[in-house]
């Protein structure tokens, strides 16, 4: 076992359970925490979301165990939910709480002639669009009442697979109730890791009325029930302290590992995508969500000669982005590829010429964000073009790792990317050196993990 520099006491092996809302395949923060704990001799289990095709019980190469679960609203109904979970738990190879229904064979058309099929196709398309709108409205109306049942079901499912632990580290507002339920059963400490200002992000930012009030109240109660709140920046911590009425949250930034990129880029994108030698790679990597600036990047890239925009990730916009990449309008200027595991990510980022972080100021969460991709670009020594927002701007400006632009100005975005790509070699080397220096000296996971371990030690009174 290895102690951090300055540790006054030896590390005592302990048990940690990390609870996430993802499948745990591409969750960088969870991976870094779990790996760091394992490397110090601790036993780590990750409770993750099950998805078709994934194992329900997996040993990650980094040494931690992943147990995957799924649950719906019915699983949170007293008595009925317990029966459903017990029944599913007896099925070999099925995730606790998962639907576990076989794939239905695709329907085939047998009788339509071409003309009738066209008319029916249009009718079905219109009907499907109407149903989607109606379903979305119904979902938004009932979500505040359905969500507690789903969380209750997840907690019951997690209780069937989670081993005893000394500390539960729950990520997101949907998983902190699960962590609290497990912590009460074991008499263990519980950490709420709020990596976003959830009530001011995504769809929740537009929620109004009793639904918003009830969710905000539930998160505030959960945060107060946790033994410690953790977040990713001082700006987020200030908001959470005021809203939750808790001790100033422990700030553990989303920094990446110290990394030394090769002197000559590996050009992984060129090899995997068959790019011409003179093409420059503008990389966006992360989740494909609205308001992350992906649309602005697609609009800007035609104004950047000899460049290709690579979108590496997945999410709700995946199908639309792939359709755009295959359309005639973009030619070969847009490529969409799947995400890569966290342990491989920095090597890929280092193969890009510019990393774009054009997040839009649509929510408080976005305005104050300090995203993973910013620190991963710094760790890889790749210059960034980021939008001038209160969260990111001070870091980019103080480190000299890139260029800031007005988030509403697509022309400025294209100009900034072009300016970095066309800059003399000496100027590009300066961006690289500034980014690597900042990452090695301050913005690195090694220093952030030490802060988290100190927080854990304070809670359990034993050195992590």
C-alpha positions in Angstrom: 0.0 0.0 0.0 1.2 3.5 -0.8 0.7 6.6 1.3 0.3 10.1 -0.1 3.2 12.4 0.6 2.9 13.8 4.1 0.6 11.0 5.4 1.1 10.7 9.1 -0.6 7.3 9.5 -0.5 4.1 7.4 -3.4 3.4 5.0 -6.0 1.1 6.6 -7.7 -1.1 4.0 -11.4 -0.2 3.9 -14.5 -0.9 1.7 -16.1 1.7 -0.6 -19.2 1.4 -2.7 -19.6 4.0 -5.5 -23.2 4.4 -6.9 -23.6 5.9 -10.3 -26.5 6.5 -12.7 -24.4 5.4 -15.8 -23.4 1.9 -16.9 -19.9 2.6 -15.6 -18.2 2.0 -18.9 -17.2 5.6 -19.7 -17.7 7.5 -16.5 -14.3 9.2 -16.0 -14.8 10.5 -12.5 -16.1 7.2 -11.1 -13.2 5.4 -12.8 -10.6 7.7 -11.4 -12.0 7.4 -7.8 -12.4 3.6 -8.0 -9.0 3.1 -9.5 -7.3 5.4 -7.0 -8.9 3.5 -4.1 -7.9 0.1 -5.4 -4.3 1.2 -5.9 -4.2 2.1 -2.2 -5.4 -1.3 -1.2 -9.1 -0.7 -0.7 -12.0 -2.9 -1.8 -14.2 -1.1 -4.2 -17.6 -2.0 -5.7 -19.5 0.2 -8.2 -23.3 -0.1 -8.4 -24.2 1.0 -11.9 -27.1 1.0 -14.4 -27.7 -2.2 -16.4 -28.2 -2.0 -20.1 -28.8 -4.8 -22.6 -25.7 -6.6 -23.6 -23.7 -5.7 -20.5 -22.8 -8.2 -17.8 -24.5 -7.8 -14.4 -21.4 -8.7 -12.5 -18.0 -7.6 -13.9 -14.5 -7.2 -12.7 -12.9 -4.1 -14.2 -9.2 -4.4 -15.3 -8.4 -1.7 -12.7 -9.4 -4.1 -10.0 -12.8 -3.0 -8.8 -16.1 -4.8 -9.2 -19.1 -3.5 -11.1 -22.7 -4.7 -10.2 -25.4 -3.5 -12.5 -29.0 -3.0 -11.6 -32.2 -1.5 -13.2 -35.6 -0.7 -11.8 -38.7 1.1 -12.8 -41.5 2.8 -10.9 -43.4 -0.5 -10.2 -40.3 -1.8 -8.5 -40.7 1.0 -5.9 -44.3 0.0 -5.0 -44.4 -1.7 -1.6 -44.9 -5.5 -1.7 -45.3 -5.5 -5.5 -41.8 -4.2 -5.9 -40.3 -6.7 -3.5 -42.0 -9.5 -5.3 -40.8 -8.3 -8.7 -37.2 -8.0 -7.5 -37.1 -11.4 -5.9 -38.6 -13.0 -9.0 -36.0 -11.4 -11.3 -33.2 -12.1 -8.9 -33.8 -15.8 -9.3 -33.3 -15.6 -13.1 -29.7 -16.4 -14.0 -27.8 -13.8 -16.0 -30.5 -11.1 -15.5 -29.8 -7.8 -13.9 -31.6 -7.2 -10.6 -34.6 -5.1 -11.5 -34.1 -5.3 -15.3 -37.0 -5.9 -17.7 -35.5 -9.1 -18.9 -37.9 -9.5 -21.7 -36.7 -11.2 -25.0 -36.1 -9.1 -28.0 -39.2 -9.0 -30.2 -38.7 -9.9 -33.8 -39.1 -7.0 -36.2 -42.5 -6.8 -37.9 -42.5 -7.3 -41.7 -44.8 -5.7 -44.2 -46.7 -8.2 -46.3 -49.6 -6.6 -48.1 -49.0 -3.0 -48.9 -48.5 -1.8 -52.5 -46.1 1.1 -52.9 -48.8 3.8 -53.0 -50.7 2.6 -50.0 -47.5 2.1 -48.1 -46.5 5.8 -48.8 -49.9 7.0 -47.5 -49.7 4.8 -44.5 -46.1 5.8 -43.9 -47.0 9.5 -43.8 -49.9 8.8 -41.5 -47.8 6.7 -39.2 -45.1 9.4 -39.2 -47.6 12.1 -38.2 -49.2 9.9 -35.6 -45.8 9.0 -34.2 -44.8 12.7 -34.0 -48.1 13.6 -32.2 -47.6 10.7 -29.8 -44.0 11.7 -29.1 -45.1 15.2 -28.1 -48.0 13.9 -26.0 -45.7 11.4 -24.3 -43.2 14.1 -23.6 -45.8 16.3 -22.0 -47.2 13.4 -19.9 -43.7 12.4 -18.9 -42.8 16.0 -17.7 -46.1 16.2 -15.8 -45.8 12.8 -13.9 -42.0 12.6 -13.6 -41.9 14.3 -10.2 -44.3 11.7 -8.8 -42.9 8.7 -10.7 -39.2 9.4 -9.9 -39.5 8.7 -6.2 -40.9 5.3 -6.9 -38.1 4.6 -9.4 -35.5 5.6 -6.8 -37.1 3.5 -4.2 -36.9 0.5 -6.6 -33.3 1.2 -7.3 -32.5 1.3 -3.6 -34.2 -2.1 -3.2 -32.4 -3.5 -6.2 -29.0 -2.1 -4.9 -29.6 -3.6 -1.5 -29.7 -7.1 -3.1 -26.2 -6.8 -4.7 -24.3 -4.2 -2.7 -21.7 -5.7 -0.3 -21.2 -4.2 3.2 -19.1 -1.0 3.0 -17.4 1.5 5.3 -18.4 4.3 3.0 -20.9 4.9 0.2 -20.1 7.5 -2.5 -23.3 8.4 -4.4 -23.2 10.4 -7.6 -26.1 12.5 -8.9 -29.3 13.5 -7.2 -31.0 10.2 -8.3 -28.4 8.0 -6.6 -27.9 9.8 -3.3 -31.2 8.4 -1.9 -29.8 4.9 -2.8 -26.6 5.7 -1.0 -28.4 6.9 2.0 -30.6 3.8 2.2 -27.5 1.5 1.9 -25.6 3.6 4.5 -28.4 3.4 7.0 -28.5 -0.4 6.7 -24.7 -0.7 7.3 -24.3 2.2 9.7 -21.8 3.6 7.2 -20.8 7.1 6.1 -22.4 8.5 2.9 -20.9 11.0 0.5 -23.1 13.0 -2.0 -21.0 13.8 -5.0 -22.9 16.5 -6.9 -20.9 17.1 -10.0 -23.6 19.4 -11.4 -26.2 21.9 -10.2 -28.9 19.5 -11.1 -31.9 21.6 -10.6 -30.4 24.1 -13.1 -29.2 21.7 -15.7 -30.7 19.9 -18.7 -34.5 19.3 -18.6 -34.7 20.0 -14.9 -33.7 23.7 -15.6 -37.0 24.1 -17.4 -39.2 22.4 -14.8 -41.6 24.7 -13.0 -44.3 24.5 -10.3 -44.8 21.8 -7.7 -42.7 19.3 -9.6 -39.6 21.5 -9.4 -40.3 22.4 -5.8 -40.6 18.7 -4.8 -37.4 17.6 -6.5 -35.4 20.5 -5.1 -36.8 19.8 -1.6 -35.9 16.1 -2.0 -32.3 16.9 -3.1 -31.9 19.4 -0.3 -33.0 16.8 2.3 -30.7 14.2 0.8 -27.7 16.6 0.8 -28.4 17.4 4.5 -28.7 13.7 5.4 -25.3 12.9 3.7 -22.2 13.0 5.9 -20.4 15.2 3.3 -21.3 16.9 0.1 -18.6 16.9 -2.7 -18.6 18.9 -5.9 -16.3 19.9 -8.7 -15.6 23.6 -8.3 -15.8 26.5 -5.9 -18.5 28.2 -7.9 -20.7 25.1 -7.6 -19.8 24.7 -3.9 -21.0 28.3 -3.2 -24.3 27.6 -4.8 -24.8 24.3 -3.0 -23.9 25.6 0.4 -26.5 28.3 0.0 -29.2 26.1 -1.4 -28.7 23.0 0.7 -27.7 24.7 4.0 -24.8 22.4 4.4 -21.1 22.8 5.3 -19.1 24.2 2.4 -18.8 21.2 0.1 -15.5 19.5 -0.5 -14.2 20.6 -3.9 -12.6 17.7 -5.9 -12.1 19.0 -9.4 -12.7 16.9 -12.5 -9.0 16.9 -13.4 -7.2 14.2 -15.3 -4.1 12.2 -14.6 -0.6 13.7 -15.1 0.3 12.6 -18.7 3.2 13.0 -21.0 2.0 13.0 -24.6 4.4 11.8 -27.3 6.6 14.4 -28.9 5.1 13.4 -32.3 1.3 13.0 -32.1 0.2 9.4 -32.8 -2.5 10.6 -35.3 -4.9 8.0 -34.1 -7.9 9.8 -35.8 -6.1 9.9 -39.1 -5.5 6.1 -39.0 -8.9 5.1 -37.8 -10.9 7.4 -40.0 -8.6 7.4 -43.1 -8.0 11.1 -43.0 -5.6 12.8 -45.4 -2.2 13.7 -44.0 -2.9 17.5 -44.2 -6.3 17.4 -42.5 -6.4 18.9 -39.0 -8.6 17.4 -36.3 -10.9 19.5 -34.3 -12.2 17.3 -31.4 -15.3 17.5 -29.4 -15.5 14.6 -26.9 -18.1 13.9 -24.3 -21.9 13.5 -24.1 -24.0 14.5 -27.1 -26.5 16.8 -25.3 -28.2 19.9 -26.5 -26.5 23.2 -25.6 -23.0 21.7 -25.4 -22.1 23.7 -28.5 -22.1 20.8 -31.0 -24.5 22.6 -33.3 -22.3 25.7 -33.3 -19.2 23.6 -34.1 -21.0 22.0 -37.1 -21.9 25.4 -38.3 -18.4 26.8 -37.8 -16.3 24.0 -39.3 -16.8 24.9 -43.0 -15.0 28.1 -42.2 -11.9 26.2 -41.1 -10.0 24.9 -44.2 -8.4 21.5 -44.2 -10.1 20.5 -41.0 -12.4 17.7 -39.9 -14.7 17.9 -36.9 -14.6 14.7 -34.9 -17.4 14.1 -32.4 -16.4 11.3 -30.0 -19.0 10.2 -27.5 -22.7 9.3 -27.4 -26.0 10.5 -26.0 -29.5 11.7 -27.1 -28.2 13.5 -30.2 -26.2 10.5 -31.5 -28.7 9.5 -34.3 -29.1 13.1 -35.5 -25.4 13.7 -35.6 -24.7 10.5 -37.4 -27.3 11.5 -40.0 -25.7 14.9 -40.4 -22.3 13.3 -40.8 -23.7 11.1 -43.6 -25.4 13.9 -45.4 -24.1 15.7 -48.5 -24.0 19.1 -46.8 -21.0 18.2 -44.6 -19.1 16.0 -47.0 -16.3 14.5 -45.1 -15.9 17.4 -42.7 -17.9 15.7 -39.9 -17.2 12.3 -38.3 -19.0 10.7 -35.4 -17.3 7.9 -33.4 -18.1 6.1 -30.1 -16.5 7.0 -26.8 -13.4 5.2 -25.6 -12.8 3.9 -22.1 -11.3 6.4 -19.6 -8.0 4.6 -19.5 -7.5 5.1 -23.2 -8.9 8.6 -23.5 -5.8 10.8 -23.1 -4.0 9.0 -25.9 -6.8 9.8 -28.2 -7.2 13.5 -27.1 -3.4 14.0 -27.6 -3.9 13.0 -31.3 -6.2 16.0 -31.9 -5.0 19.4 -33.1 -7.6 21.4 -31.2 -10.1 20.5 -28.5 -13.4 22.5 -28.7 -15.3 23.2 -25.5 -18.1 25.5 -26.9 -20.7 25.0 -24.1 -23.6 27.4 -24.3 -24.8 29.7 -21.4 -28.3 28.3 -21.4 -28.4 27.3 -17.7 -26.6 28.3 -14.5 -25.0 24.8 -14.5 -23.5 25.5 -18.0 -22.3 29.0 -17.1 -20.4 27.8 -14.1 -19.2 24.4 -15.5 -15.6 23.2 -15.5 -16.0 20.1 -17.6 -13.8 17.0 -17.8 -12.9 17.7 -21.4 -11.2 21.0 -20.5 -8.8 19.3 -18.1 -8.3 16.3 -20.4 -7.2 18.6 -23.2 -4.8 20.3 -20.8 -3.4 17.0 -19.6 -2.8 15.9 -23.2 -1.1 19.2 -24.1 -3.7 20.1 -26.8 -4.9 23.8 -27.1 -8.6 24.5 -26.4 -11.1 26.8 -27.9 -13.7 27.4 -25.1 -16.6 29.7 -24.7 -16.1 32.7 -22.4 -18.1 31.6 -19.4 -17.5 32.3 -15.7 -16.6 28.7 -14.9 -14.1 27.9 -17.6 -12.8 31.3 -18.6 -10.5 32.0 -15.5 -8.8 28.6 -16.0 -8.2 29.1 -19.7 -7.1 32.7 -19.2 -4.8 32.1 -16.2 -3.1 29.0 -17.7 -2.8 30.2 -21.3 -3.9 26.8 -22.5 -6.2 28.2 -25.3 -8.5 30.8 -26.6 -11.9 32.1 -25.3 -14.7 33.1 -27.6 -18.2 34.5 -27.4 -20.6 31.5 -27.2 -23.1 33.2 -29.5 -20.6 34.0 -32.2 -20.1 31.1 -34.6 -17.8 33.2 -36.8 -15.6 33.9 -33.8 -15.6 30.2 -33.0 -14.3 29.4 -36.5 -11.8 32.2 -36.4 -10.4 31.0 -33.1 -10.0 27.4 -34.3 -8.4 28.6 -37.5 -6.1 30.9 -35.5 -4.7 28.0 -33.5 -4.4 25.6 -36.4 -2.7 28.2 -38.6 -0.4 29.5 -35.8 3.4 29.2 -36.2 4.9 26.1 -34.7 6.4 28.2 -31.8 3.0 29.6 -30.8 1.4 26.1 -30.9 4.3 24.8 -28.8 3.6 27.6 -26.3 0.0 26.5 -25.9 1.2 22.9 -25.4 3.7 23.9 -22.8 1.3 26.1 -20.8 -1.3 23.4 -20.8 1.1 20.7 -19.6 2.7 22.9 -17.0 -0.7 23.7 -15.5 -1.8 20.1 -15.6 1.4 18.8 -14.0 1.6 21.4 -11.3 -2.0 22.0 -10.3 -4.8 20.7 -12.4 -4.2 17.0 -12.0 -6.1 14.1 -10.5 -3.3 13.0 -8.2 -3.7 16.2 -6.2 -7.5 16.0 -6.3 -7.6 12.4 -5.1 -5.5 13.4 -2.1 -8.2 15.9 -1.2 -10.9 13.3 -1.5 -8.9 10.8 0.6 -8.5 13.3 3.3 -12.2 13.9 3.3 -12.9 10.1 3.6 -10.4 9.9 6.4 -12.1 12.6 8.3 -15.4 10.7 8.0 -14.3 7.2 9.0 -11.4 8.2 11.3 -9.2 5.7 9.5 -6.6 6.6 6.9 -7.7 5.9 3.3 
